[in-house]
């Protein structure tokens, strides 16, 4: 196994935070660190799971930089950023005359990654036809340019990332099961920032020092009061949100930027409407607040799983029947109502495709 240091990685792959900042002190990140060290030297596909902003791109670059193929190219493809009509030509290239405007042959990103690493960010955004071509690449190392008559052979290590639950995508028919098994040889799960709160202070200090240096500023170290606010915040945007917050603080130079911003973003679960005109029933108000919080949690989990109620029940650790009761009690759309809404949306869009599934 290679022992290339992270400081060497910073020179070869662009600036990367120190290893102590990337992995911190939390047990969940130490587990990622151990697993990464084992998988980096093996030429097998890796799937990185995690919410947006958890650092999946950095981990992908580290896998490349710690591998025997570190001298080869590292090619990243941000799948959602490229329109579906162009993504195939970007990935696999094309021959002259393959379509209108193809005045010459052009290699795709797969070819450019030969004897290196191809990183497919948010792979769940690939449509089914491209998933088939990617499956061929993973199976036999071959692909075909658009308009070409013969396949090309490449040697490339594929690393994928997603913020979605691919098993749910398989159930809904938007992701191929055979491709999932090909890319998921080794899985690395990146924890959300709220799962590693012990690392927040070190991350904040790192970003403060980094952006002070980058912008030639002299923002003061964060006070204990502000650090306490950072510890309590729920961080839906994860490390990226923290980085952007510290960046604004460095530029504007006062801590109210942090405190005011985070207070404004806090969920309003525990701020119920209370009438002060007469007696207040604490029991009734508390029951209403708990019910509203439960409704929000159920709705968020259902949306996360694209209204797959069986998967949502498993995530919430309750029975399927209990979830159905809570959906009705909370006034959320039923299975039939949801499908009617989807069909109306589909008909209005004219694409003939149901976008979500309730089971």
N, C-alpha and C positions, 0 to 999 in steps of 0.2 A: 504494500500500500504506500502510495506517495505521501511525503511529509511536507509538501510545499506549504509555506507559511501564508497567513492571511495578508501580511504586508507585501509579499511577492504577488499575491493575487491582486492587490490594489493597483500595482504597477501594470499587470498584464491585462486586467479587465476594466480598468477605470477605478475611481476611488470607491472603496468598500469600507464600511465601518470596521473597527477592530473586532477581533473574535469575541472579546469580553462584552462588547456592546450587542453584537448580533445574537449571541446565545444567552447572555445575562447569567442569572443565578437560579432561575426557576427550574424545577424538575422537568417540566414539560419540554423546555427548550434544550435541556441537557440530553433528553432522550432523542430529540431531533439531531443534535450534534453527533451522538454516538452512531445513530443509524446512517447519517450522511457519510461519516468516515468509512463505514463498511461498504456502502453502495458506490462510492465515487469511482473506485478502481474497476468495477465490474461493468462490462459493456451491455447493460440491460436497460430497457425503458424505465423511466421513473415518473410517477404521477404525484404532483404536489397539490394537496388540498388546503384550502384555507380561505377565510373571508378576504375581501379586498383590503389592501393596505397592510397585510401581515408580513410582507417581505418575501413573497414567493420568487420574485425575480432575482433577488440577491442569492437565495439558496440555489436556484438553477445555475447562476454564474459560478457559484462555489463548486457545484458538482462538476462543471466543466473544468475549472481551474485546478481541481485536485485530482483529475483523472489522467490516465496515460495519454489522452488525446488533447491535452491542454495547449500544445503547440499548433493545433488545427483551429479552424474558424469557429466562432460562437455566433450563431445566427438566430436572432429572435424574431418571431412572427406574432404580432398582436392581432389575433383573429377578429375581434369585434371592430377593430379600427379600419379594416379593409373591407369594402363592400363585397357581398357574396359573388357578384358577377366578375369581380377582379381577383378574388382570392385564389382561384384555381391557377390562373396564369402567374400570380405572384409566387405561389408555392412550387409549381411544377414547370413553369416556363412555357415557351411556345416556339414553333417553327415559323419561318418566313411564309406569309400568306395564309396563316392559320385562320385569321379573321380580318375584318376590315381594320386597317391601321397597323397590321403586323408587317412592317416593311423590312424587318430583319429578324433573325432568330434571337431569342433572349433566354438565358438560363434562369431557372427559378431558385428560390431560397433553398430548396432541398439540395440542388447541385452545389450551391455556394457553401453548404455546410459539409461537403465531402471530407471525410476523415476528421470531423469535428463534431460539434453538438448543435442540434436543431431544437430550439426551445419554442414550443407552441403554447402561448399564453391564452387562457380562456378557451380551451379546446372544445368546450361544449357548444361554442358558436358555429362550429363547422357544420355545413349541411350534409345530408346523408350521402350524396354523390362524392363529396370530397372525403368523407369518412371511409368510403370504399377504397379510394386511391391510396389513402394513408395506410389502410390495412394491408394493401399489397406491398407497400414500402417496408412495413414492419415484418411481414412474413418472409419475403425473399430478397429484400434490398433493391427492388426494381421499381421504376415508375416510368411514365410516358409523358413527354411534353405534349401540349395541345398541338394537334396537326401533324404529329410525328407518326411514323409507321412502325418503329421499333422501340422497345423498352431500353432504358439506360440503367446501368448498375452503379450504385453508390454505397459507400460505407459511412454511416452516420448514426450517431447516438441520439435518440429522441427523448427529450424531457418535456412533459406536459404539465400544465397547471390549470386549475379551475376553482371557482368559488361556489360552484353548484354541487348538488348531490347527484352524481351521475347515475346511481342506481334508480333514482326517481325519473331521470331523463330516459333511462332504458324502459321503464314501465310505461311512460307516456309515449314511447315510440320515436323520440327525437334523437336518441343516441344508440349506436349499434352495440349490442352486447359483446360480440366477438372482438370489436375494437377495444372495448373497455378492458377485457381480459389481457389484451396485448400490451396496452399502455400501463396497466396497473401491476406490473411484475413486482415493483417495489413502491410502496406508498409512504410519502412523508406528509404528515399533517402539521400545518403551521397553526399554532394556537392563537386565539384572539388576544389582544393586549389586556383585556379585562381578566384573562386567565393567568397572566404573568405580571400582576401589579407590583411585585417586588422589583421589577426591572424598569419601572416608569421613571424613577428618579435618575438613574444612570443614563437612560435614553434622553431625557430632557437636558441633562448637563452636557451630553455629547452634542446634541443639536445646537445648544446655546453656544458652545465653543466653536463649532464648525461654522455657523452662520456669522458669528462675530468676526471670524477670520475672513470668511468669503466676502462679506459686505463692508469690511473695515469699520466695524462698529464696536461700541464698548458697553453693550447692555449688561447690567449687573446680574450677579447670580440670583436665582429665584429664592424668594423668602420661604420660610417653613410653612407659612399660611398658604401660599400658592401651591407649594408642593403637596400640601394636604388636599387641596381642591383637585389637583391632578390625580391623586390616588383614589378619590371617591367617584370621579367621573366614569361613565359607562363606555366611552370610546367606541362608538359605532364605526368610525373610520379607521380605527386601529393606529398603527405606528405612523402611517401617512398623515392622519389627522393631527397627531401630536407634533410631528415635524413641521407641518404648515402653521400650527399655532405658535410654536417657538420661533419660527421664521418671522411671523408678524410682530411678535414681541421684540425681537432684535431690531427690526426696522423702525417700529414706532416708539419703543423704549420705555413703556410703562406697563406695570403688571395688570392694570385694569383691562387691558386688551385680552388677557387670559381669563380673568375672573368673570367679567361681563359676558364674554363670548360663551363660556361653558355654562353659566347659569341660564342663558337664553336657550341653550340647546337641551337642557335637561328635560326628560319626559315629564309630562304633567299628570302622571298617574295619581299622585297623592295630593292633588289640589282640587277637591270636589267643590261644586257649587253649594254654598251653605247660606241659607236665609237667616239673617240675624233679627228678623222682625218679631220672632216669638221663641218658644221653647225649642231646643235642639235635641233630637233623639240620637245620642252617640251611637247606639246599636244600629239604628237604621242607616246613618251616614257611613259608618264603617262597612256595613254589609254592601252598600251601593259602591263604595270605593273598591272593595275586594272583587265584586262582580265585574266592574269595569276593567280592572287590571287583568282578571282572568280572560275576559273577552279579547283584550288587546294581545295577550300572549297567544291565545288559540289562533287568532287571525294571522299573527305574524308567522307562526309555525306552519299554518296551512298555506300561506303565500310562499314560504320558503320551499315547501314540497309541491308547489304548483297544484294545490288543492287535492293532493293524494291523501285521503283521509286515513287510510290504513297506516301509511308511513308516518303521518302526523301523530296518530295514536301511539305508535311505538316510540317516537321522539319524546312525547309528553309522559310516557310511562303510565298510560291509562288504557283501559280496554276500548276496543272499537265502539262498542255499544255506549259506553260512557261518553265518548267524544261526540257521537251522534246526538245524545241528549243535550250536551253542553252547547253544541252548535245551534240546536233549536232554541234552547233557553236564552242564548245570547243574541238571538235574532239574526244570525249569520245565514247566508244563502244556503238552501238545501241542495242536495245533489241534482234534483230535477231543475230547480230554479237556476242553478249555476250553468247547467248544460244549455238551457234556453238562452241565457245571457250570452254564452259563448257562440251559440248558433247565430244569434242576431248579429253579434260582432263580426263573425265570419262572413255572413251574407253581406254585411255592409262593406267589408273589406274586399269581398269578391275573390278570396284566395282559396276557398273551399277546404280550409284546414282548421281543425279544432286545436286551439293553442294550449289548452290545459286539460287535465283529467281530474275527476273527483275521486276516483278509486284507484 
